[in-house]
Amino acid sequence: MNSFLLYSLFAIRYSPLLPDSLFAIRYSPLLAQGPPWLNLPTTVLLLAVLGALSLAALGGEILRRQPDSLVNPAVVGAFNSRIRAWLLMSAILGAAMLLGLLHDIVGRAAMVVLFFGVSFWALREYITVTPTRFGDHRALFWVFIVFTPLQYVLVGLDVCWVDKHYFYRLYSILIPVYGSLFIPARSALAGDNRRFLERTAKIHLGLLICVYTLSYAPALLDLNILGRDWAPWGGSNAGLLFYLVLIVQLGDVMQFLWDRLMGKRVIAPEIHASKTWEGFLLGVLCTGLVGGALWWVTPFNFGAAFLISFATAVFGFAGGMTMSAIKRDRGVQDYGTLVQGHAGVLDRIDSLCFAAPVFYHLTRFFYTDQSLVYDILRAGG
């Protein structure tokens, strides 16, 4: 499936034979007006999402006041808690975006700091449910105090100050290479060999999922995005980041709804009893269609937006299943209780952790000056 998506996206992006039709919709010059940080399409999408969530919260409050004979109080309570949590998260992300109106660098730094805080807290929740021994404490010190901040410092340097992508070469390998070497070495120096492989693997997996993969979300702000004609894109990278978060959340919602409406065949009952094949397939398809309909916020045309949103939803689903498997292994229901209605922070960003690097690299490969095809075309004159 992933190979088919890549071939299709490649054809839509690069084939000169495609007509200027539905699959070659261009970014409207009218929509490109506005400041480069927060332009008109981004503002419209942000306000629309906040407005829709506010209306949903109002509707939930009305339902809460209805007699128990008319509505299910437990369902309404869960709905209201989820809406409040989503509204809070969208408002925080929107506030960080609005800081960019003060200065472009202020907004970029705010985004990096925001995702650093989310990563740090998610990693804390992960380690809390993962048994460690005294011999792991020094390694965990390096994980929390060195590797996690350093990853976001490198991302922030590229996002805020450097225009040559120098630090991408470092933050793209810091944790997968040097983290994977340092953590077991530091644990070994503690002299505790009991369940050594299992302990070090758990720590490194947490660092990889909670910090490394999520850091690719704010890294979107660093991309020099090009349009279909290889000219600089007139849109907002901050809007593209909000688009990513929105698509991931929509993927979760769509799959949840279709699971309830048409779900019959459970994918992995021991991992997640309510995840079905019907919900997964219909959910990612609907997410792709909604993502395609929102092409005007992105540098993509309708076809590319559909495929990228589809792939994002697929990997978001993989993230949810993976983190559910870890919870089942540890015998816990949730990772924490910080976010009301959604248990822990990690429970809400598990899909985003898996989807962010996929979205980033699809955008980088097909829609930036770092694209291999762009380099070939430029070399050819």
C-alpha positions in Angstrom: 0.0 0.0 0.0 2.8 2.4 0.9 4.6 1.8 -2.3 1.5 2.4 -4.3 1.0 5.7 -2.5 4.6 6.8 -3.2 4.3 6.0 -6.9 1.0 7.8 -7.2 2.3 10.8 -5.4 5.4 10.8 -7.6 3.2 10.7 -10.7 0.9 13.6 -9.5 3.9 15.7 -8.5 6.2 15.2 -11.4 4.4 14.0 -14.5 4.4 16.7 -17.2 1.5 14.9 -18.9 -1.1 15.7 -16.2 -3.6 18.3 -17.4 -4.4 21.4 -15.5 -7.6 19.8 -14.0 -8.9 18.6 -10.7 -5.6 16.9 -9.9 -3.5 19.9 -10.9 -5.4 22.6 -8.9 -3.0 25.5 -8.3 -2.7 27.6 -5.1 -5.0 30.6 -5.7 -3.2 34.0 -5.7 -6.1 35.4 -3.7 -5.5 32.9 -0.9 -1.7 33.7 -1.0 -2.2 37.2 0.3 -1.2 38.0 3.8 1.9 37.7 6.0 4.2 34.7 5.3 3.8 33.3 8.9 0.0 33.4 9.3 -1.8 33.9 5.9 -5.5 34.0 5.0 -6.0 30.2 4.4 -4.3 29.3 7.7 -6.4 31.9 9.6 -9.6 30.7 8.0 -8.8 27.0 8.9 -7.8 27.9 12.5 -10.9 29.9 13.1 -13.1 27.2 11.5 -11.7 24.5 13.7 -12.0 26.5 16.9 -15.5 27.6 15.9 -16.6 24.0 15.2 -15.2 22.7 18.5 -16.8 25.6 20.4 -20.2 24.7 18.8 -19.7 21.1 19.6 -18.9 22.0 23.3 -22.1 24.1 23.4 -24.1 21.2 21.9 -22.5 18.9 24.5 -23.5 21.2 27.3 -27.1 21.3 26.1 -27.2 17.5 25.9 -25.8 17.3 29.4 -28.8 19.2 30.7 -31.2 16.8 29.1 -33.0 14.1 31.3 -31.2 10.8 31.6 -34.2 9.1 29.9 -33.4 11.0 26.7 -29.6 10.7 26.5 -26.9 8.4 27.9 -25.1 10.4 30.6 -21.9 8.4 30.3 -21.7 8.9 26.6 -22.4 12.6 26.8 -19.9 13.0 29.6 -17.2 11.3 27.6 -18.1 13.4 24.5 -17.9 16.7 26.5 -14.6 15.8 28.0 -13.1 15.0 24.7 -14.4 18.1 23.0 -13.0 20.3 25.9 -9.6 18.6 25.6 -9.5 19.0 21.8 -10.6 22.6 22.1 -7.9 23.3 24.7 -5.2 21.7 22.5 -6.3 23.6 19.4 -6.4 26.9 21.3 -2.8 26.3 22.7 -1.5 25.5 19.2 -3.4 28.5 17.8 -1.9 30.8 20.5 1.6 29.7 19.6 0.8 30.4 15.9 -0.5 33.9 16.8 2.8 34.7 18.6 4.4 34.6 15.1 2.5 37.9 14.4 4.8 39.6 16.8 7.8 38.4 14.9 8.4 35.3 12.6 11.2 34.0 14.9 9.0 34.4 18.0 6.3 32.2 16.5 8.9 29.6 15.3 10.6 29.5 18.7 7.2 29.2 20.4 6.3 26.2 18.3 9.6 24.4 19.1 9.2 25.1 22.8 5.6 23.9 22.7 6.5 20.5 21.1 9.5 20.2 23.4 7.3 20.4 26.4 4.8 17.9 24.9 7.7 15.5 24.2 9.2 15.9 27.6 5.9 15.2 29.4 5.0 12.3 27.1 8.4 10.7 27.7 7.9 11.1 31.4 4.5 9.3 31.2 6.1 6.5 29.1 9.0 6.0 31.6 6.5 6.1 34.5 4.7 2.9 33.2 8.0 1.3 32.1 9.8 -0.5 35.0 13.4 0.6 35.4 16.1 -0.3 37.9 18.6 1.8 39.8 21.2 1.1 37.1 19.1 2.9 34.6 18.9 6.2 36.5 22.1 7.7 35.1 21.0 6.8 31.5 17.6 8.3 32.1 19.3 11.5 33.3 21.1 11.8 30.0 17.8 11.0 28.2 15.8 13.7 29.9 18.5 16.4 30.5 20.7 16.0 27.4 19.2 14.1 24.4 15.6 15.5 24.6 16.6 19.2 24.9 19.4 18.8 22.4 17.1 17.3 19.8 14.9 20.3 20.0 17.8 22.8 20.2 19.0 21.4 16.9 15.6 21.6 15.4 15.2 25.1 16.7 18.5 26.3 15.3 17.4 25.2 11.8 13.8 26.6 12.3 14.8 29.9 13.8 18.2 31.0 12.5 19.8 28.8 9.9 18.6 28.8 6.3 20.9 26.0 4.9 19.5 23.0 6.8 22.8 22.4 8.5 21.4 21.0 11.6 19.1 18.5 9.8 22.1 16.4 9.3 22.5 16.3 13.1 19.0 16.0 14.5 18.0 13.4 11.9 20.7 11.0 13.4 21.2 12.2 17.0 18.8 9.8 18.7 18.6 6.9 16.2 22.5 6.7 16.0 24.1 8.3 19.0 21.2 7.8 21.4 21.0 4.1 20.5 24.8 3.7 21.2 25.0 5.8 24.3 22.0 4.5 26.3 23.1 0.8 26.5 26.7 1.9 27.1 25.8 4.1 30.0 23.5 1.4 31.5 26.3 -1.1 31.1 28.7 1.1 33.1 26.2 0.9 36.0 27.1 -2.8 36.3 23.5 -4.2 36.4 23.0 -7.0 33.8 19.6 -8.2 34.9 17.2 -7.9 31.9 19.7 -5.5 30.4 18.6 -5.9 26.8 14.9 -5.4 27.7 15.5 -2.3 29.9 17.7 -0.5 27.4 15.4 -1.3 24.5 12.4 0.2 26.4 14.3 3.4 27.2 15.5 3.9 23.7 12.0 3.1 22.2 10.5 5.8 24.4 13.1 8.3 23.4 12.6 7.5 19.7 8.8 7.7 19.8 8.2 10.5 22.3 11.0 12.8 21.3 12.6 12.0 17.9 9.6 11.3 15.8 7.5 14.2 17.3 10.3 16.7 16.7 9.6 16.4 13.0 6.3 18.3 13.5 8.0 21.7 14.3 10.7 20.8 11.8 8.1 21.5 9.1 8.7 25.2 9.8 12.2 24.9 8.4 11.3 23.6 4.9 11.7 25.8 1.9 8.6 24.7 0.2 8.1 25.0 -3.6 4.9 25.0 -5.6 4.0 22.8 -8.5 6.0 25.0 -10.9 9.1 24.9 -8.6 8.6 28.5 -7.6 8.6 29.4 -3.9 5.2 28.5 -2.3 3.2 31.5 -1.2 1.6 29.8 1.8 2.3 29.4 5.5 4.5 26.7 7.0 2.7 27.2 10.3 -0.5 26.5 8.5 1.0 23.3 7.1 1.9 22.2 10.7 -1.7 22.9 11.8 -2.9 20.9 8.8 -0.8 17.9 9.9 -2.2 18.0 13.5 -5.7 18.4 12.1 -5.4 15.5 9.7 -4.0 13.2 12.4 -6.9 14.1 14.8 -9.4 13.7 12.0 -8.0 10.3 11.3 -8.6 9.2 14.8 -12.1 10.6 14.8 -13.0 9.0 11.5 -11.8 5.6 12.5 -13.6 5.8 15.8 -16.9 6.7 14.1 -16.7 4.0 11.5 -15.6 1.5 14.1 -18.9 2.2 16.0 -21.1 2.4 12.9 -19.8 -0.5 10.7 -17.1 -2.2 12.6 -17.4 -6.0 12.6 -13.9 -7.6 12.2 -11.6 -6.7 15.0 -8.0 -6.3 13.8 -6.2 -7.4 17.0 -8.5 -8.1 19.9 -5.7 -8.5 22.4 -4.3 -5.1 21.5 -7.4 -3.0 20.9 -10.8 -4.5 21.2 -12.6 -1.8 19.2 -10.3 -1.3 16.2 -11.8 -3.0 13.2 -10.8 -3.4 9.6 -13.9 -1.6 8.4 -13.3 1.4 10.7 -9.6 1.5 9.6 -10.3 1.4 5.9 -13.2 3.7 5.8 -11.6 6.0 8.3 -8.3 6.5 6.4 -10.3 6.9 3.1 -12.5 9.7 4.6 -9.5 11.3 6.2 -7.8 11.4 2.7 -10.9 13.0 1.2 -11.1 15.7 3.9 -7.4 16.3 3.6 -7.8 16.6 -0.2 -10.7 19.1 0.3 -8.4 21.2 2.4 -5.7 21.4 -0.3 -5.9 25.2 -0.3 -4.0 25.4 3.0 -1.1 23.4 1.6 1.3 23.4 -1.3 -0.3 20.2 -2.6 -3.0 19.9 -5.3 -6.1 17.8 -4.5 -4.6 14.5 -5.6 -1.4 14.9 -3.6 -3.3 16.2 -0.5 -5.5 13.1 -0.7 -2.6 10.7 -0.9 -0.5 12.4 1.8 -3.5 12.6 4.2 -4.3 9.0 3.5 -0.7 8.0 4.3 -0.7 10.2 7.4 -3.9 8.5 8.6 -2.4 5.0 8.0 0.7 5.8 10.0 -1.4 7.5 12.7 -3.4 4.3 13.0 -0.1 2.4 13.4 1.0 4.7 16.2 -2.2 4.2 18.1 -2.0 0.4 17.8 1.7 0.3 18.8 1.1 2.4 21.9 -2.0 0.4 22.8 0.2 -2.8 22.6 2.7 -1.2 25.0 -0.1 -0.4 27.4 -1.5 -3.9 27.3 2.0 -5.3 27.9 2.4 -3.0 31.0 -1.2 -3.7 32.2 -2.3 -0.1 32.2 -5.3 1.6 30.6 -3.8 5.0 30.1 -0.4 6.6 30.2 -1.4 9.5 32.5 -4.2 11.8 33.6 -3.0 15.3 32.6 -5.4 16.0 29.8 -9.0 15.8 31.0 -11.1 13.3 29.0 -8.1 11.9 27.2 -6.0 10.4 30.0 -2.3 11.2 29.4 -0.6 13.4 26.9 1.0 10.4 25.2 -2.5 8.9 24.8 -3.4 11.9 22.6 -0.2 12.2 20.6 0.6 8.6 19.8 -0.8 8.9 16.3 1.0 12.2 15.7 4.3 10.7 16.8 4.1 8.1 14.0 2.6 10.4 11.4 4.9 13.5 11.8 8.1 12.0 10.3 6.1 10.5 7.4 4.4 13.8 6.6 7.6 15.7 6.9 9.6 13.5 4.6 6.9 13.3 2.0 6.7 17.1 1.9 10.5 17.3 1.9 11.0 14.8 -0.8 8.3 16.1 -3.2 7.8 19.8 -2.3 11.1 21.4 -1.3 14.4 22.5 -2.7 15.9 19.4 -1.0 14.0 17.2 -3.5 16.2 14.8 -5.5 14.1 15.5 -8.6 14.5 19.3 -8.1 18.2 18.8 -7.9 18.2 16.9 -11.2 16.0 19.5 -12.9 18.2 22.3 -11.7 21.4 20.5 -12.8 19.8 20.0 -16.2 19.4 23.7 -16.6 
